[in-house]
Amino acid sequence: MALSGFWHRGGLWPTAVIPGEVCVDTGATAQDGYRLMLRGYVAPALRELGFRRGPSPGAFRCETATHAAEVRFRKSRGSSRQSVSFWVDMHASDIKTEFVYWDWTLTGLAPELVLLWVVEAGRPVGPVASEVLRVFRSYGWPAIQAALDNPGYPRDSAVRWPRTFPKIPRGPRFDDEVAADRRSRAELEELMRRADGDTGAFQALLVRLETDPDPGNRQAAAWWLLRRANEERCRRALRAAADEDEDVEVRWIARYAFRLADGTPTPATS
């Protein structure tokens, strides 16, 4: 079978053996394998979703009319010729102001325990690339779609969200305020611990999502409900949060829950 490839270090490096398969020659370093993984696997897969090359190596960008998302592959400083450890950052920003209003790591979204991916010298890059792309398609891409889907950012002073809460003052807190926050958080954690088997705790969790003045607590409640987004009661609560909550992160979590539950991986619109 004829091989296609590119010239590097005086020889032809194959980039295709059979459709969808990329290989690295046996003399390649881990750095070479990492670059080939990005070129031969990651770039084509992200291009199918509407991404193009970003502003720096290992960066990919997609845009709507008003917002943009970037996916950035980042190498550990401890990477060497023998081994490259890497992770994937993601963020969304307003195109006009370039202000980032949402950012996550891909491993932070994956329910399975993933710390860093590793490319090693002399070993195939395909299995590593396949796993990274599996996690991205399953969690990263739905998260980005939710971040780009009518995020309500930049904030419009003329818009008042139906669920608006008193602002929590910045700066040092009084001791009684700190204690009250800790009690509230502990109560919320207890509700989340019991909610799967306790109807009363589950209902109280729905109320916390709707009424808790602390956006961090509402975010935590939304994350818990995300696991049960296929259930009608949870869907109603998350839909209301997505449409009505003033907090960007709460709205994003709710939209992300629907993306995961409904499985709708579609390209970004421009």
Backbone hydrogen bonds in HBPLUS format (Angstrom, degrees):
<---DONOR---> <-ACCEPTOR-->    atom                        ^
c    i                          cat <-CA-CA->   ^        H-A-AA   ^      H-
h    n   atom  resd res      DA  || num        DHA   H-A  angle D-A-AA Bond
n    s   type  num  typ     dist DA aas  dist angle  dist       angle   num
A0015-THR N   A0004-SER O   2.82 MM  11  5.94 163.9  1.85 140.5 144.0     1
A0006-PHE N   A0013-TRP O   3.05 MM   7  5.43 146.4  2.16 141.7 147.4     2
A0013-TRP N   A0006-PHE O   2.86 MM   7  5.43 179.4  1.86 154.0 154.1     3
A0008-HIS N   A0011-GLY O   2.90 MM   3  5.55 161.9  1.93 159.3 163.9     4
A0011-GLY N   A0008-HIS O   3.19 MM   3  5.55 158.9  2.23 111.2 117.4     5
A0021-GLU N   A0018-ILE O   2.97 MM   3  5.48 151.7  2.05 151.8 147.2     6
A0028-ALA N   A0025-ASP O   3.15 MM   3  5.69 166.9  2.17 122.2 123.5     7
A0033-GLY N   A0029-THR O   2.99 MM   4  6.33 160.8  2.03 148.8 154.0     8
A0030-ALA N   A0081-ARG O   2.66 MM  51  5.16 177.9  1.66 145.4 144.6     9
A0034-TYR N   A0030-ALA O   2.84 MM   4  6.06 153.5  1.91 148.9 155.7    10
A0035-ARG N   A0031-GLN O   3.07 MM   4  6.33 163.6  2.10 149.5 152.9    11
A0036-LEU N   A0032-ASP O   2.91 MM   4  6.15 158.6  1.95 151.9 158.6    12
A0037-MET N   A0033-GLY O   2.83 MM   4  6.00 147.2  1.94 144.4 153.5    13
A0038-LEU N   A0034-TYR O   3.10 MM   4  6.44 158.7  2.15 149.6 154.0    14
A0039-ARG N   A0035-ARG O   2.98 MM   4  6.22 159.9  2.02 148.2 154.1    15
A0040-GLY N   A0036-LEU O   2.67 MM   4  5.58 167.1  1.68 151.5 156.2    16
A0041-TYR N   A0037-MET O   2.97 MM   4  5.36 152.7  2.04 134.6 141.2    17
A0042-VAL N   A0037-MET O   3.07 MM   5  6.44 164.4  2.10 153.2 157.9    18
A0043-ALA N   A0038-LEU O   2.83 MM   5  5.83 162.1  1.87 157.4 161.0    19
A0045-ALA N   A0041-TYR O   3.23 MM   4  6.34 160.2  2.28 147.5 153.4    20
A0046-LEU N   A0042-VAL O   2.93 MM   4  6.12 166.4  1.94 165.3 168.6    21
A0047-ARG N   A0043-ALA O   2.89 MM   4  5.94 149.8  1.98 148.6 157.7    22
A0048-GLU N   A0044-PRO O   3.21 MM   4  6.43 146.1  2.33 141.3 148.1    23
A0049-LEU N   A0046-LEU O   2.97 MM   3  5.12 138.2  2.15 100.2 112.5    24
A0051-PHE N   A0046-LEU O   3.02 MM   5  5.37 162.9  2.05 143.0 138.2    25
A0050-GLY N   A0047-ARG O   3.06 MM   3  5.13 161.9  2.09 106.0 111.5    26
A0052-ARG N   A0061-ARG O   2.79 MM   9  5.36 149.9  1.88 141.3 149.3    27
A0061-ARG N   A0052-ARG O   2.79 MM   9  5.36 160.3  1.83 152.0 158.8    28
A0054-GLY N   A0059-ALA O   2.66 MM   5  4.56 154.9  1.72 129.9 121.1    29
A0059-ALA N   A0056-SER O   3.05 MM   3  5.49 140.6  2.21 145.8 142.2    30
A0073-PHE N   A0058-GLY O   2.80 MM  15  4.98 169.2  1.81 145.8 148.7    31
A0060-PHE N   A0071-VAL O   2.82 MM  11  5.15 147.2  1.92 146.8 157.4    32
A0071-VAL N   A0060-PHE O   2.80 MM  11  5.15 157.3  1.85 149.7 157.2    33
A0062-CYS N   A0069-ALA O   2.96 MM   7  5.45 158.0  2.01 154.0 160.6    34
A0069-ALA N   A0062-CYS O   2.86 MM   7  5.45 162.7  1.89 159.9 164.4    35
A0064-THR N   A0067-HIS O   2.77 MM   3  5.30 168.6  1.79 163.9 165.5    36
A0095-ILE N   A0066-THR O   3.01 MM  29  5.65 165.4  2.03 140.6 143.1    37
A0068-ALA N   A0093-SER O   2.95 MM  25  5.41 160.0  1.99 152.3 157.6    38
A0093-SER N   A0068-ALA O   2.83 MM  25  5.41 156.2  1.89 153.7 160.9    39
A0070-GLU N   A0091-HIS O   2.88 MM  21  5.52 158.2  1.93 157.1 163.7    40
A0091-HIS N   A0070-GLU O   3.05 MM  21  5.52 151.9  2.13 149.7 156.3    41
A0072-ARG N   A0089-ASP O   2.83 MM  17  5.10 169.4  1.84 148.8 152.2    42
A0089-ASP N   A0072-ARG O   2.85 MM  17  5.10 161.1  1.89 156.0 154.8    43
A0074-ARG N   A0087-TRP O   2.90 MM  13  5.47 172.1  1.91 157.3 159.9    44
A0087-TRP N   A0074-ARG O   2.95 MM  13  5.47 150.7  2.04 149.1 157.9    45
A0076-SER N   A0085-SER O   2.74 MM   9  5.41 162.8  1.76 155.7 154.0    46
A0079-SER N   A0076-SER O   3.12 MM   3  5.51 163.0  2.15 116.0 117.5    47
A0080-SER N   A0083-SER O   2.71 MM   3  5.26 167.0  1.72 154.4 158.2    48
A0121-ALA N   A0082-GLN O   2.95 MM  39  4.98 163.3  1.98 134.8 135.2    49
A0084-VAL N   A0119-VAL O   2.82 MM  35  5.12 161.2  1.85 155.2 161.2    50
A0119-VAL N   A0084-VAL O   2.82 MM  35  5.12 159.6  1.87 147.5 153.6    51
A0086-PHE N   A0117-TRP O   2.87 MM  31  5.44 155.4  1.93 151.2 157.6    52
A0117-TRP N   A0086-PHE O   3.00 MM  31  5.44 164.5  2.02 164.9 162.1    53
A0106-LEU N   A0088-VAL O   2.85 MM  18  5.47 164.5  1.87 157.4 161.1    54
A0090-MET N   A0104-TRP O   2.76 MM  14  5.34 144.8  1.88 170.7 177.2    55
A0104-TRP N   A0090-MET O   2.90 MM  14  5.34 155.3  1.96 143.9 151.4    56
A0092-ALA N   A0102-TRP O   2.82 MM  10  5.17 153.2  1.89 146.1 149.6    57
A0101-TYR N   A0092-ALA O   3.06 MM   9  6.18 144.7  2.19 145.2 155.9    58
A0094-ASP N   A0099-PHE O   3.06 MM   5  5.57 154.5  2.13 146.2 149.0    59
A0098-GLU N   A0094-ASP O   2.63 MM   4  5.08 137.9  1.80 147.9 160.2    60
A0108-GLY N   A0105-THR O   3.12 MM   3  5.13 129.2  2.39  94.3 107.9    61
A0109-LEU N   A0106-LEU O   3.12 MM   3  5.47 148.4  2.23 106.8 115.5    62
A0123-ARG N   A0120-GLU O   3.28 MM   3  5.70 158.5  2.33 132.3 130.8    63
A0129-ALA N   A0125-VAL O   2.93 MM   4  6.14 171.6  1.94 164.5 167.1    64
A0130-SER N   A0126-GLY O   2.80 MM   4  5.95 161.8  1.83 157.9 163.4    65
A0131-GLU N   A0127-PRO O   3.10 MM   4  6.24 153.9  2.17 141.4 147.3    66
A0132-VAL N   A0128-VAL O   2.98 MM   4  6.27 164.8  2.01 156.0 160.1    67
A0133-LEU N   A0129-ALA O   2.91 MM   4  6.08 168.1  1.93 155.0 158.3    68
A0134-ARG N   A0130-SER O   2.89 MM   4  5.99 143.5  2.03 138.0 148.4    69
A0135-VAL N   A0131-GLU O   3.04 MM   4  6.29 166.1  2.06 152.6 154.6    70
A0136-PHE N   A0132-VAL O   2.89 MM   4  6.14 156.8  1.95 147.6 155.2    71
A0137-ARG N   A0133-LEU O   2.85 MM   4  5.94 170.3  1.86 148.5 151.1    72
A0138-SER N   A0134-ARG O   2.96 MM   4  6.06 152.0  2.04 145.0 153.3    73
A0139-TYR N   A0135-VAL O   2.88 MM   4  5.85 157.8  1.93 150.7 155.5    74
A0140-GLY N   A0136-PHE O   2.85 MM   4  4.29 106.4  2.40 105.8 125.1    75
A0141-TRP N   A0136-PHE O   2.72 MM   5  5.78 164.6  1.74 157.7 155.7    76
A0143-ALA N   A0139-TYR O   3.09 MM   4  6.12 150.2  2.18 140.4 149.0    77
A0144-ILE N   A0140-GLY O   2.93 MM   4  6.21 154.5  2.00 150.5 157.5    78
A0145-GLN N   A0141-TRP O   2.91 MM   4  6.13 166.0  1.93 157.4 161.1    79
A0146-ALA N   A0142-PRO O   2.99 MM   4  6.17 155.6  2.05 143.2 149.6    80
A0147-ALA N   A0143-ALA O   2.97 MM   4  6.21 143.5  2.11 140.0 150.4    81
A0147-ALA N   A0144-ILE O   3.01 MM   3  4.92 117.3  2.42  92.1 108.3    82
A0148-LEU N   A0144-ILE O   2.94 MM   4  6.22 141.5  2.09 150.3 160.5    83
A0149-ASP N   A0145-GLN O   3.03 MM   4  5.99 123.8  2.35 140.6 154.3    84
A0159-VAL N   A0156-ASP O   2.92 MM   3  5.42 159.5  1.96 116.3 123.0    85
A0163-ARG N   A0244-GLU O   3.04 MM  81  5.44 160.3  2.08 137.1 133.0    86
A0246-GLU N   A0163-ARG O   3.14 MM  83  5.95 138.3  2.32 162.6 155.0    87
A0177-GLU N   A0174-PHE O   3.02 MM   3  5.23 123.3  2.36 101.1 115.8    88
A0178-VAL N   A0174-PHE O   3.01 MM   4  6.37 159.3  2.06 158.1 163.9    89
A0179-ALA N   A0175-ASP O   2.95 MM   4  6.17 160.1  1.99 148.9 154.6    90
A0180-ALA N   A0176-ASP O   2.96 MM   4  6.09 152.5  2.04 138.6 145.9    91
A0181-ASP N   A0177-GLU O   2.95 MM   4  6.19 156.5  2.01 148.2 154.3    92
A0182-ARG N   A0178-VAL O   3.02 MM   4  6.27 157.2  2.07 148.6 154.6    93
A0183-ARG N   A0179-ALA O   2.98 MM   4  6.25 155.0  2.05 147.3 154.0    94
A0184-SER N   A0180-ALA O   2.94 MM   4  6.14 161.3  1.98 148.7 153.9    95
A0185-ARG N   A0181-ASP O   2.93 MM   4  6.16 159.3  1.98 149.5 154.9    96
A0186-ALA N   A0182-ARG O   2.92 MM   4  6.07 159.1  1.97 146.0 152.1    97
A0187-GLU N   A0183-ARG O   2.88 MM   4  6.09 156.6  1.94 151.0 157.3    98
A0188-LEU N   A0184-SER O   2.98 MM   4  6.22 153.8  2.05 144.6 151.8    99
A0189-GLU N   A0185-ARG O   2.91 MM   4  6.19 160.4  1.95 152.5 157.3   100
A0190-GLU N   A0186-ALA O   3.00 MM   4  6.23 149.5  2.10 143.1 151.3   101
A0191-LEU N   A0187-GLU O   2.98 MM   4  6.28 152.4  2.06 145.7 153.2   102
A0192-MET N   A0188-LEU O   2.95 MM   4  6.28 159.4  2.00 153.5 158.7   103
A0193-ARG N   A0189-GLU O   2.96 MM   4  6.15 145.2  2.08 139.8 149.5   104
A0194-ARG N   A0190-GLU O   3.10 MM   4  6.32 145.1  2.22 144.7 152.8   105
A0195-ALA N   A0191-LEU O   2.82 MM   4  5.65 135.4  2.02 151.0 163.0   106
A0197-GLY N   A0194-ARG O   3.08 MM   3  5.94 141.3  2.23 125.7 133.7   107
A0198-ASP N   A0194-ARG O   3.02 MM   4  5.71 119.6  2.40 146.6 159.7   108
A0202-PHE N   A0198-ASP O   2.96 MM   4  6.23 157.1  2.02 153.4 160.6   109
A0203-GLN N   A0199-THR O   2.94 MM   4  6.15 161.0  1.97 149.4 153.9   110
A0204-ALA N   A0200-GLY O   2.95 MM   4  6.15 153.4  2.03 142.4 150.2   111
A0205-LEU N   A0201-ALA O   2.94 MM   4  6.16 141.4  2.09 141.7 151.9   112
A0205-LEU N   A0202-PHE O   3.12 MM   3  5.06 123.1  2.46  92.4 106.9   113
A0206-LEU N   A0202-PHE O   3.13 MM   4  6.52 148.7  2.23 146.1 153.9   114
A0207-VAL N   A0203-GLN O   3.08 MM   4  6.43 151.1  2.17 145.4 153.2   115
A0208-ARG N   A0204-ALA O   2.96 MM   4  6.25 151.1  2.04 143.2 150.9   116
A0209-LEU N   A0205-LEU O   3.08 MM   4  6.38 154.7  2.14 147.4 153.2   117
A0210-GLU N   A0206-LEU O   3.22 MM   4  6.48 144.8  2.35 139.0 148.0   118
A0210-GLU N   A0207-VAL O   3.07 MM   3  5.09 121.4  2.43  94.4 109.3   119
A0211-THR N   A0207-VAL O   2.83 MM   4  5.95 150.8  1.92 155.5 163.9   120
A0212-ASP N   A0208-ARG O   2.99 MM   4  4.91 159.5  2.03 130.9 134.4   121
A0217-ASN N   A0214-ASP O   3.08 MM   3  5.42 125.2  2.39 106.5 119.3   122
A0218-ARG N   A0214-ASP O   3.14 MM   4  6.53 158.2  2.19 152.5 159.1   123
A0219-GLN N   A0215-PRO O   2.82 MM   4  6.02 153.5  1.89 147.6 155.1   124
A0220-ALA N   A0216-GLY O   3.02 MM   4  6.23 155.8  2.08 141.4 147.6   125
A0221-ALA N   A0217-ASN O   2.96 MM   4  6.23 158.1  2.01 149.4 155.0   126
A0222-ALA N   A0218-ARG O   2.95 MM   4  6.16 156.6  2.00 146.4 152.8   127
A0223-TRP N   A0219-GLN O   2.90 MM   4  6.19 156.7  1.96 152.4 158.6   128
A0224-TRP N   A0220-ALA O   3.09 MM   4  6.37 153.9  2.16 145.7 152.2   129
A0225-LEU N   A0221-ALA O   3.03 MM   4  6.31 162.2  2.06 150.2 154.8   130
A0226-LEU N   A0222-ALA O   2.93 MM   4  6.10 135.8  2.13 144.6 156.6   131
A0227-ARG N   A0224-TRP O   3.30 MM   3  5.98 146.2  2.42 113.7 119.8   132
A0228-ARG N   A0225-LEU O   2.89 MM   3  5.39 150.6  1.97 115.2 124.2   133
A0229-ALA N   A0226-LEU O   3.29 MM   3  5.06 150.8  2.38 115.8 109.9   134
A0231-GLU N   A0228-ARG O   3.00 MM   3  5.72 165.8  2.02 122.0 126.7   135
A0235-ARG N   A0231-GLU O   2.87 MM   4  6.10 159.1  1.91 157.1 164.3   136
A0236-ARG N   A0232-GLU O   2.94 MM   4  6.15 159.9  1.98 154.1 158.1   137
A0237-ALA N   A0233-ARG O   3.17 MM   4  6.39 161.5  2.21 143.3 148.2   138
A0238-LEU N   A0234-CYS O   2.85 MM   4  6.02 164.1  1.88 155.9 160.4   139
A0239-ARG N   A0235-ARG O   2.78 MM   4  5.84 156.6  1.84 147.8 154.8   140
A0240-ALA N   A0236-ARG O   3.04 MM   4  6.22 160.3  2.08 145.9 150.7   141
A0241-ALA N   A0237-ALA O   3.05 MM   4  6.30 154.6  2.12 141.8 149.1   142
A0242-ALA N   A0238-LEU O   2.83 MM   4  6.06 158.3  1.87 151.5 157.2   143
A0243-ASP N   A0239-ARG O   3.06 MM   4  6.23 146.0  2.18 145.2 153.7   144
A0244-GLU N   A0240-ALA O   2.83 MM   4  5.73 143.3  1.97 148.7 158.3   145
A0245-ASP N   A0241-ALA O   3.13 MM   4  5.08 160.8  2.17 127.3 132.6   146
A0251-ARG N   A0247-ASP O   3.11 MM   4  6.38 168.2  2.13 157.0 160.0   147
A0252-TRP N   A0248-VAL O   2.93 MM   4  6.18 154.5  2.00 146.0 153.7   148
A0253-ILE N   A0249-GLU O   2.93 MM   4  6.16 167.4  1.94 155.8 157.9   149
A0254-ALA N   A0250-VAL O   3.12 MM   4  6.34 163.1  2.15 151.3 155.6   150
A0255-ARG N   A0251-ARG O   3.01 MM   4  6.29 161.7  2.04 150.9 155.7   151
A0256-TYR N   A0252-TRP O   2.78 MM   4  5.96 160.2  1.82 158.4 164.7   152
A0257-ALA N   A0253-ILE O   2.90 MM   4  6.13 150.1  1.99 146.3 154.0   153
A0258-PHE N   A0254-ALA O   3.33 MM   4  6.71 151.0  2.42 143.7 149.7   154
A0259-ARG N   A0255-ARG O   3.06 MM   4  6.41 154.0  2.13 147.3 154.9   155
A0260-LEU N   A0256-TYR O   2.95 MM   4  6.24 161.0  1.98 156.7 160.7   156
A0261-ALA N   A0257-ALA O   2.92 MM   4  6.08 162.6  1.95 147.0 152.5   157
A0262-ASP N   A0258-PHE O   2.83 MM   4  5.76 160.8  1.87 149.0 153.9   158
A0263-GLY N   A0259-ARG O   2.92 MM   4  5.64 135.1  2.12 135.8 145.7   159
